[in-house]
Amino acid sequence: MTDPVAWTDEEIVAKIREFAGKNELPQPAPAAAADELEAALGQPMPPLLRRIYCEVANGGFGIDGDVVSLTDTGKWYSDEESLTDIYRRWSQPPEEWDIYPHHVVPLVTLGCAIWWHIDLRSPQGQMWGWDPNALCRHHRLFPQRFTLAEWLTDWLQGKRTFPTPPDVPDCPDC
């Protein structure tokens, strides 16, 4: 990902609203749905993400239009029904996932099991990558050097980015 031009939250929301007007995106999610996810998290989700879900569209925006809906809209953007559903499963992972932070959840599928994740406890929405094809189980989930606003700005500027796995030279399993 190149360094995107810095856009304000207002500019990002306006651009996504424009995108939503040209595409058949779900209506905004009710604030109660955002409240439900935040109650499960035990804190607010990133404000920009909440604004987009509750003011613009309940999913379908972002790279390849695959940001999952906050709630079940009947129109799935991945194999997952909703972000709330993903969070509930991710926060009670199978035993082999016990090494992953539960507050970092899948947000956008890119195919081939590769996902963009978001840190729901980070006010800026720190982005993470997930690539089970690239590294060992300890390094399949990895932080990226940008936030949700930067990621959305990059997409709105017409760029398609993929998560960049870290170089882990000292790991014998990678």
C-alpha positions in Angstrom: 0.0 0.0 0.0 1.3 3.4 -0.9 1.0 6.3 1.5 -2.6 7.6 0.7 -3.5 11.2 0.7 -4.9 12.0 4.1 -8.7 12.5 3.9 -10.9 13.5 6.8 -13.6 11.2 8.1 -16.1 13.7 6.6 -14.5 13.3 3.2 -14.4 9.5 3.5 -18.1 9.3 4.5 -19.1 11.6 1.7 -17.2 9.5 -0.9 -18.7 6.2 0.4 -22.1 7.8 0.4 -21.5 8.7 -3.3 -20.3 5.1 -4.0 -23.5 3.8 -2.2 -25.7 6.0 -4.4 -24.2 4.4 -7.5 -24.4 0.9 -6.2 -27.1 -1.2 -4.6 -25.8 -1.3 -1.1 -27.9 -2.1 2.0 -29.5 0.7 3.9 -27.6 1.9 7.0 -27.7 -0.4 10.0 -29.7 0.6 13.1 -27.7 2.2 15.9 -29.0 -0.6 18.1 -27.0 -3.1 16.0 -23.8 -1.1 16.6 -24.7 -0.9 20.3 -25.1 -4.7 20.4 -21.6 -5.2 18.9 -20.1 -2.7 21.2 -21.7 -4.3 24.2 -20.2 -7.6 23.1 -16.8 -5.9 22.7 -17.0 -4.1 26.0 -16.1 -0.8 24.3 -16.9 1.3 21.3 -15.9 0.2 17.8 -13.8 2.6 15.7 -16.0 5.7 15.3 -15.4 5.9 11.5 -16.6 2.3 11.0 -19.7 2.9 13.2 -20.5 6.1 11.2 -20.3 4.3 7.9 -22.4 1.4 9.1 -25.1 3.6 10.7 -25.1 6.6 8.4 -24.2 5.2 4.9 -24.5 1.5 4.3 -24.7 -1.7 6.2 -21.8 -3.4 4.3 -20.9 -3.8 0.6 -18.4 -1.0 0.5 -14.6 -1.2 0.4 -12.2 -3.2 -1.8 -14.2 -5.4 -4.1 -17.4 -4.3 -2.2 -16.9 -7.0 0.3 -17.0 -5.3 3.7 -19.3 -7.6 5.6 -22.6 -6.2 6.9 -22.9 -5.3 10.6 -26.2 -7.3 10.7 -27.8 -9.8 8.4 -29.1 -7.9 5.5 -30.0 -11.0 3.4 -27.2 -9.9 1.0 -23.9 -11.5 2.1 -20.6 -10.0 1.1 -18.7 -13.1 2.2 -19.4 -16.5 3.6 -20.3 -14.7 6.8 -23.7 -13.4 7.7 -22.7 -10.3 9.7 -19.8 -8.7 11.6 -21.6 -9.4 14.8 -21.8 -13.1 13.9 -18.1 -13.1 13.0 -17.2 -11.4 16.2 -19.1 -13.9 18.3 -17.3 -16.8 16.6 -13.9 -15.1 16.5 -14.1 -14.3 20.2 -14.8 -18.0 21.0 -12.3 -19.6 18.6 -11.4 -23.2 18.1 -8.4 -24.3 20.3 -6.0 -23.9 17.4 -6.8 -20.2 17.2 -6.1 -19.5 20.9 -3.1 -17.4 20.0 -5.1 -14.7 18.2 -6.5 -11.5 19.8 -10.3 -11.7 19.9 -10.7 -8.0 19.3 -9.2 -8.3 15.8 -11.9 -9.6 13.5 -12.4 -10.3 9.8 -13.9 -7.3 7.9 -13.3 -8.0 4.2 -12.7 -11.2 2.3 -10.4 -11.1 -0.7 -10.8 -14.8 -1.7 -8.5 -17.7 -1.1 -9.1 -17.4 2.6 -7.3 -14.0 2.7 -9.0 -11.3 4.7 -8.6 -7.8 5.9 -9.2 -7.6 9.6 -9.8 -4.7 11.9 -8.8 -4.1 15.4 -12.2 -3.2 16.9 -10.6 -1.9 20.1 -8.4 0.6 18.3 -10.1 4.0 18.0 -8.4 4.5 14.6 -9.3 1.0 13.4 -5.8 -0.5 13.0 -5.9 -2.8 10.0 -4.5 -6.4 10.1 -4.1 -9.0 7.4 -5.0 -12.7 7.5 -3.3 -15.1 5.1 -3.4 -18.8 6.1 -1.6 -19.7 2.9 1.5 -17.6 3.6 2.9 -18.4 7.1 2.7 -20.7 10.1 -0.3 -20.5 12.4 1.6 -18.0 14.7 2.0 -15.5 11.9 -1.1 -15.9 9.8 -2.7 -12.8 11.4 -0.4 -9.8 11.3 -0.8 -6.0 11.9 -0.5 -3.6 9.0 1.0 -0.1 9.2 -2.3 1.7 8.4 -5.7 2.5 9.8 -9.2 2.1 8.5 -9.3 5.7 7.3 -6.1 5.2 5.3 -7.3 1.9 3.9 -10.6 3.4 2.8 -8.8 6.4 1.3 -6.6 4.1 -0.7 -9.7 2.1 -1.9 -11.5 5.4 -2.8 -8.5 6.5 -4.8 -8.9 3.4 -6.9 -6.2 1.2 -5.4 -6.7 -2.5 -4.6 -4.3 -3.6 -1.8 -3.6 -7.0 -0.2 -2.3 -7.7 3.3 1.4 -7.9 3.4 2.7 -10.7 5.5 5.7 -9.9 7.7 9.1 -11.3 7.0 9.7 -13.8 9.8 13.3 -15.1 9.2 13.7 -16.5 12.8 10.5 -18.7 12.7 11.4 -22.3 11.9 7.7 -23.0 11.0 7.2 -20.2 8.4 
